[in-house]
Amino acid sequence: MAALVEWVGLPPEARVLIVSCHDLSFSQAANVAVYDSLRRVSPPPLG
């Protein structure tokens, strides 16, 4: 996992959460839930 974290520009000790959007476009409720979850995440600036 450390190689992936470093590949996206984060330090090796960074903690990450991988989110699957598999249910996107399954239904309106799923779309709202996925987009709401993504908006709540504030990723750190890269570089």
C-alpha positions as CSV (number, residue, x, y, z in Angstrom):
1,M,0.0,0.0,0.0
2,A,2.9,2.4,0.7
3,A,3.9,2.3,-3.0
4,L,0.4,3.4,-4.0
5,V,0.3,6.1,-1.4
6,E,3.7,7.5,-2.6
7,W,2.6,7.2,-6.2
8,V,-0.2,9.6,-5.7
9,G,2.1,12.0,-3.9
10,L,1.4,11.4,-0.3
11,P,4.0,10.5,2.4
12,P,4.4,6.7,3.1
13,E,2.9,7.0,6.5
14,A,-0.3,8.6,5.1
15,R,-3.6,6.9,5.8
16,V,-5.9,6.6,2.8
17,L,-9.5,5.4,2.2
18,I,-10.3,3.8,-1.1
19,V,-13.9,4.5,-2.0
20,S,-15.8,2.4,-4.6
21,C,-18.5,4.1,-6.5
22,H,-19.9,0.8,-7.9
23,D,-23.5,1.8,-7.2
24,L,-23.2,5.1,-9.0
25,S,-26.1,5.4,-11.5
26,F,-27.9,2.4,-9.9
27,S,-30.6,4.7,-8.6
28,Q,-31.2,8.4,-7.7
29,A,-30.7,7.6,-4.0
30,A,-27.4,5.9,-4.7
31,N,-26.2,8.8,-6.8
32,V,-27.1,11.3,-4.0
33,A,-25.3,9.1,-1.4
34,V,-22.1,8.7,-3.5
35,Y,-21.8,12.4,-4.4
36,D,-22.6,13.4,-0.8
37,S,-19.8,11.1,0.5
38,L,-17.3,12.5,-2.1
39,R,-18.1,16.1,-1.2
40,R,-17.5,15.5,2.5
41,V,-13.9,14.4,1.8
42,S,-11.4,17.2,1.6
43,P,-8.2,15.7,0.1
44,P,-4.9,17.4,1.0
45,P,-3.2,19.5,-1.7
46,L,-0.7,17.6,-3.8
47,G,2.8,18.9,-4.3
